[in-house]
Amino acid sequence: MRNSTYTFLFSLFLVSLFCSCADQSTSVQSIGRVDISIQHGMSDKTFNLGEEYTLGNGEKIKASMLRYYISNVIFEKADGSRYVIPQDSSYFLVDEAIPSSKILKFTSIPAGTYTKLYLTIGVDSLRCTMGLEKRTGVLDIGAAAQDMYWSWNSGYIHFKMEGTFTAPSGTIGDMRFHVGGFGGYSSPTINAVRNISLDISSAPLIISGNSSKTLYLNADIEKVFTGKKAFSVAENSAVMFSNFSTTIADNYATMFSVLAM
């Protein structure tokens, strides 16, 4: 009788172990990897630092720097269910001068068919007000974020573009856009954080076990100047925590589109 009991219990153990391994195997196979690859354009041209481009109003611009934050990435399925990237892994500093920074890597996306992508341009107010121990990596104000943070204003620069402009008259000047503000901590301030959504249903992102996919996005930098409201660079060549910041923020919120590959 005792041997039968031991045999029964041992059999239960083996079944439990098998099911556990099967569950783990299923879990491993039910996630995939997604890279979001960003290319910068200028209307129908490729955008490059140091190259001159002509805007619709005849002004010419030449950028020496282009940096901006992307955060709070969410993938959504056709049924409306979402996979929210864990926030501590959802902050990226895109820098045109660093090609690798234009590839956002996500390693544990659950299997499914995704038809929408959500992301934020900038650093959200919640993270902006957290302690320094919660602002590491690309948010480290003593390292990667050193040039993307206002110590005097305790806030991140969400979008930074510098260079020169040439007016139709031939006048040459410096162009400096440092766009920040998250709405304020103890009192209302400028808010240049922008949340955007991209429809990818025409070419859905299909993730299966251990798959590796790349989603290609185009960021049309011309939209920064012409997106929602076109403006003259000569008349607004230096923008730093002013009301005009929201005009530029509304414009850069329109710059992303999905590339068909």
C-alpha positions, 0 to 999 in steps of 0.5 A: 500500500505504501509503495502504491502511494509513493508511486501515485505521488511520484506520478503526480510530481512528474505530471506537475513538472511536465505541465510546468515545463510546458507552461514555461515553453509556451510562455517563451514561445509567446513573445517576440522582439520588435525594433522601431527604426526611425529615419529622418526626412525633410519632405521627400528628401533624406534629412542630414545634419549640415545639409541645407534645406529650403522651406516653403516660405523661401527660408533655408535651414541647416541643422547642426543638432537634432535630439528628442525624447520618445517615451511611453510606447504602447502596442494595441491590437485590433480588439483594443487590448494593449501591451504597455511597455514597462515604463522603466524600459520606455524612455529613448533619446533619439539623436540624429548624430548617433544612428543606433539611437534611432532604433528603439528595441523591445524584446518581450512583446506578447504574440498577437496582431497589432494595429496601432502604435502609441508613443509620447514625444517628450518626458511625461510629467510623472517621470519629470517629478520623480527622484533622481534614482528613478531617472537613469539611463537616457534620463540621467541628468548627470550623463546622457541627459546633461544637455537635455535638461534645464537645471534652472527649470527642473525639466527636460528639453523634449525636443532640441534643434540647433543650426542656422537659417538664411532668410530670403533677403540673404540675412543669416542667423542662428536657429535654436529650438529648445522645447520643454515644459511638462505642465508644471509641478506646483503651478501651471506652466507650458506643456510641450509633451505630445502624445501621438498615435499611428495606425498600422492596420494596413500593414499590421505588426504580427508577432508570433513565438520568438519572431523578430520584426521591424517597424519603420517610421519616418519623422519628417523634420519639415513638419516641425516648421510647417506641421499644424501652423507654418512659421517664419524661422527668422521671426522665431529663431530662438525658442526656449520656454516661451509660449511659442514652444507649444506651436513647435510642439503641435508641429512636431506632433505631426511629423511621424508616419509609418513607412511601408516596407 
